[in-house]
């Protein structure tokens, strides 16, 4: 891996992770204790993560874009005894870790350590590489806090065997990752999707991973693609859309030796996939994963892409669709997606009711509504919470959003249910327009949509807004728009 001009070889990673394990033991951080990681995408991230695993300490990889209050709540919930903090995050993270009664040691990665903390260099100074602890595949290895498109983050506990399972399924059988690949993930390592993309997948074959500790904007990502020439790029729909818009505006796209691009986090609108293929000469492999399942379990494949669908189950996983009573539904009927596979989480920490509602024996409820085509491909309809009925028929917000994005002046769109004067639920759309367009587009959007998806499903109200509310991982928070509507 390399980042900011720094490089880390596999040999140095093995040695450095052993030193972190030794440093944790010397600090009195025992087996099963939690280590909170407030760490940007930098080469210390894999050193801490694998060092903790070697010592039997449980790394808790945290979203680096949250507020002090949320961090305080996570530290109270996880009872983390040690915190690793990138110095760039200190202003936000510092107050939370300093006031935590459970955190006994704070290690700051950066040029100097604030009072009461230990510098990274001092933490690993004088250590020798520790032996790896023997443990079972069923022991808890690490936690991730789910970003949650609604509500407070939940601690998702994963076992040692889960990382290997995702490498042997999606990485090997869909990505076909190879040692000579150079990979770049716009999705950060704290995110389940990014953790596989940028760390465990390349490590499973000895490939090179590029880490970037800044914000993945269209400008920064475009620069990285052009400069570092990755062969695999992992993105998210909003960023694919923003890159296309940038390159259309610039009049040129960079020349990149890409052999594979993947998308997850939200379903990929058809229009974006087609435009990317036309411009870049290769498909975006759109798939579905979750923090609870660690990575992608339903996906299109290279050479077998059908835009507007999430493809079929990744080898090593099974999926099914059920109705509100748990009965399986046939082709063409909307149901909730359930998945079974070896990377399912153990549970949500300290949330027994939510655990029992989500993890039903071998099956995990995804909270996503899907429809299966006659050909056996799965078509995304929306989050269970975001679906609504018009005239007694389920409406997919995603289908209407895809149609809106196909209108040339629209950059992004989100659709929610809104009650009319008769108290009947109808679709309402919020749209972000491309620069240089304004309210004069509304009439054109209305007639375009009616023609594209039919009169009963078209949005009765369309509101232009500057940007859509999103989680730190780029998921649209439709519940905030329902509050506005």
C-alpha positions as semicolon CSV with decimal commas, in nm:
position;residue;x (nm);y (nm);z (nm)
1;X;0,000;0,000;0,000
2;X;0,116;0,355;-0,046
3;X;-0,026;0,691;0,045
4;X;0,111;1,045;0,027
5;X;0,431;0,916;-0,126
6;X;0,487;0,668;0,161
7;X;0,504;0,300;0,081
8;X;0,451;-0,015;0,284
9;X;0,574;-0,350;0,155
10;X;0,413;-0,677;0,262
11;X;0,728;-0,761;0,460
12;X;0,714;-0,427;0,644
13;X;0,342;-0,478;0,709
14;X;0,406;-0,821;0,865
15;X;0,687;-0,680;1,081
16;X;0,495;-0,362;1,173
17;X;0,174;-0,547;1,263
18;X;0,381;-0,772;1,492
19;X;0,526;-0,462;1,660
20;X;0,178;-0,315;1,712
21;X;0,069;-0,646;1,869
22;X;0,370;-0,631;2,104
23;X;0,300;-0,263;2,189
24;X;-0,064;-0,346;2,273
25;X;0,044;-0,628;2,504
26;X;0,305;-0,404;2,672
27;X;0,034;-0,139;2,723
28;X;-0,175;-0,395;2,910
29;X;-0,446;-0,403;2,644
30;X;-0,566;-0,762;2,681
31;X;-0,738;-1,015;2,461
32;X;-1,092;-0,913;2,349
33;X;-1,037;-0,550;2,462
34;X;-1,155;-0,299;2,203
35;X;-0,921;-0,060;2,018
36;X;-1,105;0,238;1,866
37;X;-0,956;0,341;1,530
38;X;-1,018;0,705;1,433
39;X;-0,775;0,655;1,145
40;X;-0,776;0,800;0,794
41;X;-0,680;0,587;0,491
42;X;-0,306;0,582;0,559
43;X;-0,049;0,308;0,597
44;X;-0,086;0,297;0,977
45;X;-0,443;0,170;0,928
46;X;-0,347;-0,186;0,819
47;X;-0,062;-0,191;1,075
48;X;-0,307;-0,120;1,360
49;X;-0,585;-0,343;1,224
50;X;-0,371;-0,653;1,169
51;X;-0,155;-0,581;1,476
52;X;-0,468;-0,582;1,692
53;X;-0,587;-0,909;1,534
54;X;-0,245;-1,066;1,600
55;X;-0,278;-0,974;1,970
56;X;-0,639;-1,086;2,005
57;X;-0,742;-0,721;2,054
58;X;-1,059;-0,618;1,867
59;X;-1,009;-0,319;1,634
60;X;-1,318;-0,099;1,594
61;X;-1,281;0,083;1,261
62;X;-1,475;0,409;1,285
63;X;-1,619;0,650;1,034
64;X;-1,381;0,949;1,028
65;X;-1,656;1,199;0,938
66;X;-1,875;1,196;1,249
67;X;-1,919;1,450;1,533
68;X;-1,768;1,452;1,884
69;X;-2,108;1,363;2,034
70;X;-2,147;1,054;1,817
71;X;-1,789;0,948;1,897
72;X;-1,862;0,985;2,271
73;X;-2,167;0,760;2,233
74;X;-1,964;0,498;2,039
75;X;-1,687;0,500;2,304
76;X;-1,947;0,455;2,580
77;X;-2,107;0,171;2,384
78;X;-1,788;-0,014;2,282
79;X;-1,593;0,038;2,610
80;X;-1,277;0,081;2,399
81;X;-0,963;0,086;2,618
82;X;-0,723;0,238;2,364
83;X;-0,780;0,490;2,085
84;X;-0,571;0,549;1,772
85;X;-0,629;0,893;1,620
86;X;-0,500;1,051;1,298
87;X;-0,379;1,398;1,402
88;X;-0,599;1,564;1,135
89;X;-0,905;1,440;1,330
90;X;-0,783;1,547;1,675
91;X;-1,001;1,860;1,707
92;X;-1,318;1,651;1,670
93;X;-1,204;1,322;1,825
94;X;-0,991;1,468;2,109
95;X;-1,279;1,582;2,334
96;X;-1,456;1,244;2,301
97;X;-1,152;1,026;2,379
98;X;-1,026;1,251;2,659
99;X;-1,357;1,243;2,846
100;X;-1,412;0,866;2,803
101;X;-1,377;0,684;3,138
102;X;-1,282;0,362;2,955
103;X;-1,001;0,484;2,725
104;X;-0,671;0,427;2,910
105;X;-0,435;0,523;2,630
106;X;-0,455;0,758;2,333
107;X;-0,209;0,716;2,044
108;X;-0,190;1,004;1,795
109;X;-0,054;0,941;1,445
110;X;0,112;1,260;1,330
111;X;0,400;1,505;1,372
112;X;0,342;1,565;1,743
113;X;0,128;1,427;2,023
114;X;-0,106;1,658;2,219
115;X;-0,071;1,663;2,601
116;X;-0,188;1,342;2,764
117;X;-0,141;1,133;2,448
118;X;0,136;0,914;2,308
119;X;0,291;0,971;1,965
120;X;0,272;0,678;1,721
121;X;0,653;0,656;1,707
122;X;0,678;0,634;2,086
123;X;0,402;0,370;2,097
124;X;0,590;0,128;1,869
125;X;0,944;0,223;1,984
126;X;1,148;-0,065;2,125
127;X;0,895;-0,333;2,030
128;X;0,972;-0,669;1,874
129;X;0,731;-0,846;1,640
130;X;0,497;-1,058;1,853
131;X;0,381;-1,403;1,752
132;X;0,024;-1,431;1,624
133;X;-0,221;-1,546;1,888
134;X;-0,394;-1,877;1,817
135;X;-0,770;-1,829;1,787
136;X;-1,080;-1,985;1,635
137;X;-1,249;-1,870;1,313
138;X;-1,561;-1,809;1,520
139;X;-1,398;-1,562;1,760
140;X;-1,486;-1,195;1,723
141;X;-1,210;-1,030;1,518
142;X;-1,323;-0,670;1,461
143;X;-1,623;-0,439;1,479
144;X;-1,767;-0,188;1,234
145;X;-2,033;0,064;1,326
146;X;-2,308;0,064;1,062
147;X;-2,357;0,405;0,905
148;X;-2,732;0,347;0,912
149;X;-2,944;0,551;0,670
150;X;-3,160;0,608;0,981
151;X;-3,091;0,626;1,352
152;X;-2,778;0,590;1,567
153;X;-2,485;0,371;1,453
154;X;-2,489;0,007;1,568
155;X;-2,178;-0,195;1,655
156;X;-2,160;-0,487;1,409
157;X;-1,933;-0,767;1,535
158;X;-1,750;-0,980;1,276
159;X;-1,562;-1,306;1,317
160;X;-1,214;-1,399;1,195
161;X;-1,353;-1,630;0,925
162;X;-1,559;-1,351;0,764
163;X;-1,267;-1,166;0,599
164;X;-1,144;-1,484;0,431
165;X;-1,498;-1,567;0,313
166;X;-1,535;-1,233;0,129
167;X;-1,191;-1,279;-0,032
168;X;-1,281;-1,627;-0,154
169;X;-1,621;-1,523;-0,289
170;X;-1,651;-1,171;-0,433
171;X;-1,277;-1,091;-0,462
172;X;-1,181;-1,419;-0,625
173;X;-1,493;-1,514;-0,821
174;X;-1,634;-1,178;-0,933
175;X;-1,337;-0,938;-0,930
176;X;-1,085;-1,211;-1,017
177;X;-0,826;-1,003;-0,831
178;X;-0,462;-1,077;-0,926
179;X;-0,121;-1,003;-0,780
180;X;-0,040;-0,753;-1,057
181;X;-0,354;-0,545;-0,991
182;X;-0,323;-0,190;-0,859
183;X;-0,642;-0,101;-0,676
184;X;-0,794;0,226;-0,560
185;X;-1,111;0,251;-0,353
186;X;-1,294;0,583;-0,323
187;X;-1,487;0,417;-0,038
188;X;-1,278;0,445;0,278
189;X;-1,136;0,157;0,483
190;X;-1,372;0,223;0,777
191;X;-1,663;0,129;0,552
192;X;-1,727;-0,250;0,508
193;X;-1,710;-0,208;0,127
194;X;-1,383;-0,012;0,149
195;X;-1,222;-0,251;0,401
196;X;-1,246;-0,536;0,148
197;X;-1,166;-0,317;-0,154
198;X;-0,858;-0,145;-0,021
199;X;-0,720;-0,393;0,231
200;X;-0,831;-0,756;0,256
201;X;-0,888;-0,814;-0,120
202;X;-0,547;-0,689;-0,241
203;X;-0,380;-0,858;0,058
204;X;-0,541;-1,192;-0,033
205;X;-0,331;-1,205;-0,353
206;X;-0,042;-0,966;-0,286
207;X;-0,176;-0,684;-0,507
208;X;-0,095;-0,314;-0,459
209;X;-0,347;-0,087;-0,287
210;X;-0,340;0,292;-0,310
211;X;-0,461;0,476;-0,002
212;X;-0,578;0,837;-0,008
213;X;-0,643;1,013;0,322
214;X;-0,843;1,304;0,177
215;X;-1,198;1,351;0,057
216;X;-1,287;1,161;-0,262
217;X;-1,416;1,454;-0,473
218;X;-1,446;1,434;-0,854
219;X;-1,123;1,640;-0,880
220;X;-0,915;1,433;-0,636
221;X;-1,038;1,097;-0,772
222;X;-0,984;1,204;-1,133
223;X;-0,628;1,311;-1,042
224;X;-0,556;0,978;-0,867
225;X;-0,690;0,775;-1,162
226;X;-0,480;0,977;-1,409
227;X;-0,160;0,983;-1,198
228;X;-0,147;0,640;-1,035
229;X;-0,308;0,435;-1,312
230;X;-0,504;0,173;-1,114
231;X;-0,637;-0,141;-1,284
232;X;-0,931;-0,174;-1,041
233;X;-1,141;0,122;-0,923
234;X;-1,411;0,083;-0,660
235;X;-1,665;0,366;-0,648
236;X;-2,016;0,461;-0,538
237;X;-2,302;0,582;-0,762
238;X;-2,292;0,950;-0,661
239;X;-1,918;0,966;-0,735
240;X;-1,949;0,786;-1,071
241;X;-2,216;1,044;-1,164
242;X;-2,001;1,335;-1,044
243;X;-1,692;1,208;-1,235
244;X;-1,894;1,174;-1,555
245;X;-2,026;1,528;-1,510
246;X;-1,672;1,660;-1,451
247;X;-1,530;1,485;-1,758
248;X;-1,822;1,599;-1,976
249;X;-1,757;1,956;-1,859
250;X;-1,378;1,923;-1,909
251;X;-1,433;1,770;-2,251
252;X;-1,200;1,476;-2,176
253;X;-1,160;1,176;-1,946
254;X;-0,819;1,053;-1,824
255;X;-0,658;0,752;-1,989
256;X;-0,657;0,478;-1,722
257;X;-0,570;0,106;-1,767
258;X;-0,884;-0,002;-1,580
259;X;-0,992;-0,364;-1,621
260;X;-1,270;-0,351;-1,358
261;X;-1,486;-0,091;-1,183
262;X;-1,728;-0,177;-0,904
263;X;-2,011;0,013;-0,741
264;X;-2,196;-0,046;-0,413
265;X;-2,346;0,147;-0,123
266;X;-2,658;0,235;-0,323
267;X;-2,804;0,083;-0,639
268;X;-2,646;0,220;-0,956
269;X;-2,884;0,409;-1,188
270;X;-2,892;0,257;-1,537
271;X;-2,810;0,589;-1,704
272;X;-2,481;0,623;-1,514
273;X;-2,368;0,270;-1,602
274;X;-2,440;0,324;-1,972
275;X;-2,265;0,663;-1,985
276;X;-1,959;0,522;-1,806
277;X;-1,934;0,232;-2,051
278;X;-1,964;0,468;-2,349
279;X;-1,696;0,700;-2,214
280;X;-1,450;0,459;-2,048
281;X;-1,499;0,146;-2,257
282;X;-1,580;-0,083;-1,964
283;X;-1,878;-0,166;-1,747
284;X;-1,939;-0,077;-1,385
285;X;-2,000;-0,398;-1,189
286;X;-2,289;-0,301;-0,963
287;X;-2,344;-0,511;-0,652
288;X;-2,514;-0,512;-0,313
289;X;-2,342;-0,561;0,020
290;X;-2,397;-0,448;0,378
291;X;-2,205;-0,387;0,698
292;X;-2,386;-0,691;0,840
293;X;-2,261;-0,917;0,555
294;X;-1,920;-0,742;0,532
295;X;-1,910;-0,718;0,153
296;X;-2,100;-0,782;-0,171
297;X;-2,328;-1,088;-0,189
298;X;-2,547;-1,002;-0,491
299;X;-2,382;-0,868;-0,805
300;X;-2,350;-0,832;-1,178
301;X;-2,037;-0,997;-1,325
302;X;-1,777;-0,888;-1,579
303;X;-1,921;-0,999;-1,915
304;X;-2,269;-1,038;-1,763
305;X;-2,392;-0,688;-1,676
306;X;-2,751;-0,578;-1,699
307;X;-2,790;-0,219;-1,587
308;X;-3,095;-0,154;-1,375
309;X;-3,042;-0,488;-1,194
310;X;-2,822;-0,598;-0,903
311;X;-2,742;-0,923;-1,086
312;X;-2,749;-1,261;-0,912
313;X;-2,613;-1,415;-0,589
314;X;-2,233;-1,416;-0,562
315;X;-2,100;-1,778;-0,542
316;X;-2,089;-1,866;-0,172
317;X;-2,417;-1,686;-0,092
318;X;-2,788;-1,758;-0,129
319;X;-3,063;-1,497;-0,146
320;X;-3,444;-1,512;-0,134
321;X;-3,737;-1,270;-0,132
322;X;-4,014;-1,284;0,129
323;X;-4,339;-1,096;0,196
324;X;-4,448;-0,934;0,525
325;X;-4,543;-1,279;0,664
326;X;-4,209;-1,437;0,575
327;X;-4,350;-1,641;0,284
328;X;-4,135;-1,662;-0,030
329;X;-4,259;-1,455;-0,326
330;X;-4,239;-1,544;-0,695
331;X;-4,092;-1,359;-0,993
332;X;-4,228;-1,009;-1,053
333;X;-4,346;-0,962;-0,691
334;X;-4,178;-0,714;-0,454
335;X;-4,036;-0,873;-0,137
336;X;-3,768;-0,815;0,127
337;X;-3,426;-0,954;0,040
338;X;-3,278;-1,213;0,279
339;X;-2,924;-1,348;0,242
340;X;-2,729;-1,646;0,377
341;X;-2,349;-1,680;0,367
342;X;-2,030;-1,728;0,568
343;X;-1,952;-1,358;0,621
344;X;-2,265;-1,272;0,823
345;X;-2,195;-1,079;1,143
346;X;-2,235;-1,239;1,485
347;X;-2,471;-0,970;1,613
348;X;-2,524;-0,604;1,698
349;X;-2,338;-0,530;2,021
350;X;-2,572;-0,448;2,312
351;X;-2,882;-0,451;2,087
352;X;-3,053;-0,785;2,143
353;X;-3,392;-0,694;1,990
354;X;-3,237;-0,552;1,673
355;X;-3,006;-0,854;1,649
356;X;-3,299;-1,096;1,669
357;X;-3,499;-0,901;1,411
358;X;-3,208;-0,891;1,162
359;X;-3,024;-1,221;1,208
360;X;-3,283;-1,497;1,172
361;X;-3,091;-1,821;1,213
362;X;-2,878;-1,864;0,900
363;X;-3,056;-1,579;0,718
364;X;-2,989;-1,206;0,746
365;X;-3,263;-0,954;0,669
366;X;-3,120;-0,678;0,449
367;X;-3,400;-0,422;0,485
368;X;-3,398;-0,388;0,102
369;X;-3,703;-0,444;-0,118
370;X;-3,632;-0,630;-0,443
371;X;-3,812;-0,791;-0,731
372;X;-3,679;-1,098;-0,917
373;X;-3,714;-1,098;-1,295
374;X;-3,828;-1,407;-1,485
375;X;-3,464;-1,444;-1,595
376;X;-3,361;-1,466;-1,227
377;X;-3,193;-1,125;-1,189
378;X;-3,270;-0,906;-0,890
379;X;-3,408;-0,554;-0,939
380;X;-3,371;-0,303;-0,656
381;X;-3,688;-0,122;-0,546
382;X;-3,579;0,066;-0,233
383;X;-3,515;0,041;0,139
384;X;-3,805;-0,119;0,325
385;X;-3,846;0,212;0,515
386;X;-3,848;0,418;0,193
387;X;-4,112;0,222;-0,002
388;X;-4,471;0,346;-0,013
389;X;-4,795;0,250;-0,188
390;X;-4,984;0,456;-0,444
391;X;-5,336;0,330;-0,519
392;X;-5,249;0,014;-0,322
393;X;-4,945;-0,073;-0,535
394;X;-4,585;-0,058;-0,410
395;X;-4,389;0,227;-0,567
396;X;-4,011;0,206;-0,598
397;X;-3,853;0,546;-0,523
398;X;-3,540;0,419;-0,699
399;X;-3,725;0,359;-1,029
400;X;-3,855;0,719;-1,031
401;X;-3,510;0,852;-0,929
402;X;-3,347;0,666;-1,220
403;X;-3,595;0,823;-1,462
404;X;-3,526;1,171;-1,319
405;X;-3,147;1,128;-1,351
406;X;-3,194;1,041;-1,719
407;X;-3,315;1,401;-1,777
408;X;-3,009;1,595;-1,903
409;X;-3,032;1,887;-1,653
410;X;-3,067;1,664;-1,343
411;X;-2,754;1,570;-1,145
412;X;-2,914;1,383;-0,851
413;X;-3,264;1,298;-0,732
414;X;-3,445;1,149;-0,433
415;X;-3,812;1,050;-0,409
416;X;-4,026;1,011;-0,096
417;X;-4,394;0,956;-0,020
418;X;-4,596;1,272;0,051
419;X;-4,967;1,305;0,139
420;X;-5,190;1,516;-0,087
421;X;-5,494;1,723;0,016
422;X;-5,705;1,404;0,028
423;X;-5,446;1,244;0,262
424;X;-5,342;0,995;-0,008
425;X;-4,974;0,912;-0,049
426;X;-4,810;1,018;-0,377
427;X;-4,448;1,053;-0,490
428;X;-4,261;1,378;-0,422
429;X;-3,922;1,440;-0,587
430;X;-3,627;1,646;-0,469
431;X;-3,380;1,721;-0,749
432;X;-3,031;1,871;-0,764
433;X;-2,975;2,036;-1,102
434;X;-2,646;2,061;-1,290
435;X;-2,484;2,408;-1,277
436;X;-2,643;2,657;-1,515
437;X;-2,994;2,510;-1,490
438;X;-3,287;2,640;-1,285
439;X;-3,663;2,632;-1,231
440;X;-3,728;2,675;-1,605
441;X;-3,647;2,302;-1,638
442;X;-3,942;2,188;-1,421
443;X;-4,201;2,165;-1,699
444;X;-3,963;1,964;-1,916
445;X;-3,882;1,729;-1,627
446;X;-4,255;1,670;-1,560
447;X;-4,347;1,572;-1,914
448;X;-4,028;1,366;-1,956
449;X;-4,107;1,163;-1,640
450;X;-4,474;1,105;-1,723
451;X;-4,373;0,963;-2,057
452;X;-4,094;0,749;-1,912
453;X;-4,268;0,582;-1,615
454;X;-4,642;0,636;-1,656
455;X;-4,891;0,877;-1,509
456;X;-4,973;0,710;-1,176
457;X;-4,612;0,684;-1,061
458;X;-4,485;1,024;-1,167
459;X;-4,396;1,275;-0,888
460;X;-4,686;1,513;-0,818
461;X;-4,443;1,760;-0,662
462;X;-4,086;1,837;-0,773
463;X;-3,867;2,057;-0,552
464;X;-3,526;2,186;-0,656
465;X;-3,267;2,178;-0,376
466;X;-2,891;2,253;-0,357
467;X;-2,788;1,911;-0,231
468;X;-2,934;1,588;-0,093
469;X;-2,883;1,488;0,272
470;X;-2,645;1,189;0,283
471;X;-2,466;0,972;0,534
472;X;-2,087;0,996;0,547
473;X;-2,073;0,693;0,317
474;X;-2,284;0,861;0,047
475;X;-2,624;0,700;0,111
476;X;-2,920;0,934;0,061
477;X;-3,108;0,997;0,388
478;X;-3,462;0,999;0,254
479;X;-3,607;1,013;0,606
480;X;-3,472;1,369;0,636
481;X;-3,651;1,463;0,314
482;X;-3,974;1,307;0,443
483;X;-3,941;1,546;0,737
484;X;-3,914;1,839;0,493
485;X;-4,190;1,736;0,262
